[in-house]
Amino acid sequence: MGTTVAALWGFMMSIDHSDSTSSDLGYVFDLAYGDASNKVLLLENCPFYSTATEDCGHPEWEIGYANVPAGTNIYVRGSCSGTPDSNYSCTVIGFGGIGHP
């Protein structure tokens, strides 16, 4: 997804879908931080479901907490119960500063 530019302690992830020919499928997504060989899961098995009549899937927001330093890579991966549809996107928002839980 990208690299943090500041120390962060919370993350929100949303999966979005826009495909007029989607299939009835279940997906799960993970959000992690780390480097190419060492990753730590922030969120695991976050569900997203699509239907055959869905033109634009509603975002499914999930929230995770961890102390992540500046300069850390953020990763998202997904898996599907069948052959995945196209046109999926992911939004990750990180927050930090005063108010650490």
C-alpha positions as CSV (number, residue, x, y, z in Angstrom):
1,M,0.0,0.0,0.0
2,G,2.7,2.5,0.9
3,T,5.1,3.6,3.6
4,T,4.3,5.5,6.8
5,V,5.7,9.1,7.0
6,A,5.0,9.4,10.8
7,A,4.7,7.2,13.8
8,L,1.1,5.8,13.8
9,W,-0.9,3.8,16.3
10,G,-4.2,3.1,14.6
11,F,-5.4,2.0,11.1
12,M,-8.7,1.8,9.3
13,M,-9.0,-0.4,6.2
14,S,-11.8,-0.5,3.7
15,I,-12.4,-2.8,0.7
16,D,-14.4,-1.4,-2.2
17,H,-15.8,-3.1,-5.3
18,S,-17.2,-1.8,-8.5
19,D,-18.1,-4.4,-11.1
20,S,-21.5,-4.9,-12.9
21,T,-20.7,-8.5,-13.6
22,S,-19.6,-9.6,-10.1
23,S,-20.1,-13.1,-8.7
24,D,-21.5,-14.4,-5.4
25,L,-18.2,-14.8,-3.5
26,G,-16.7,-14.3,-0.1
27,Y,-13.3,-12.6,0.4
28,V,-11.0,-12.1,3.4
29,F,-8.3,-9.4,3.6
30,D,-5.3,-8.9,5.9
31,L,-3.5,-5.7,6.8
32,A,0.1,-5.9,7.9
33,Y,3.2,-3.8,8.4
34,G,6.9,-4.6,8.2
35,D,9.4,-5.3,5.5
36,A,9.8,-7.7,2.6
37,S,10.6,-10.7,4.8
38,N,9.0,-9.8,8.2
39,K,5.3,-8.7,8.5
40,V,3.1,-8.2,11.5
41,L,-0.7,-8.5,11.1
42,L,-2.8,-5.5,12.1
43,L,-6.0,-7.0,10.9
44,E,-6.7,-10.6,9.9
45,N,-9.5,-12.3,7.9
46,C,-11.6,-9.1,7.5
47,P,-14.7,-10.3,5.5
48,F,-16.1,-8.8,2.3
49,Y,-19.0,-10.4,0.4
50,S,-20.1,-9.6,-3.2
51,T,-23.2,-10.6,-5.0
52,A,-24.0,-11.2,-8.7
53,T,-26.2,-8.1,-8.8
54,E,-23.8,-5.7,-7.1
55,D,-22.7,-2.7,-9.2
56,C,-20.7,-1.1,-6.4
57,G,-20.0,-2.8,-3.1
58,H,-20.3,-0.8,0.0
59,P,-17.0,-0.3,1.9
60,E,-16.4,-2.6,4.9
61,W,-14.4,-0.6,7.5
62,E,-12.2,-2.5,10.0
63,I,-10.0,-0.9,12.7
64,G,-6.7,-2.2,14.1
65,Y,-4.2,-0.8,16.6
66,A,-0.4,-1.2,16.8
67,N,2.6,1.1,17.3
68,V,4.0,1.5,13.8
69,P,7.1,3.7,13.4
70,A,7.7,6.1,10.6
71,G,9.2,4.6,7.5
72,T,7.4,1.3,7.8
73,N,5.8,-0.5,4.8
74,I,2.1,-1.2,4.9
75,Y,0.7,-4.3,3.1
76,V,-2.7,-5.7,2.1
77,R,-3.5,-9.2,0.8
78,G,-6.7,-10.9,0.0
79,S,-8.1,-14.3,-0.7
80,C,-11.3,-15.5,-2.3
81,S,-13.7,-18.5,-2.1
82,G,-13.6,-18.9,-5.9
83,T,-12.2,-17.1,-8.9
84,P,-11.9,-13.5,-7.8
85,D,-13.6,-10.7,-9.7
86,S,-11.8,-7.6,-10.9
87,N,-12.2,-4.0,-9.9
88,Y,-11.4,-4.2,-6.2
89,S,-9.6,-1.4,-4.3
90,C,-8.5,-0.9,-0.8
91,T,-8.2,2.3,1.3
92,V,-6.0,2.3,4.4
93,I,-6.0,5.3,6.7
94,G,-3.4,5.6,9.5
95,F,-3.6,7.9,12.5
96,G,-1.3,8.8,15.4
97,G,-0.3,11.6,17.7
98,I,-1.9,12.5,21.0
99,G,-4.5,10.2,22.2
100,H,-2.8,6.8,22.0
101,P,-5.2,4.2,23.4
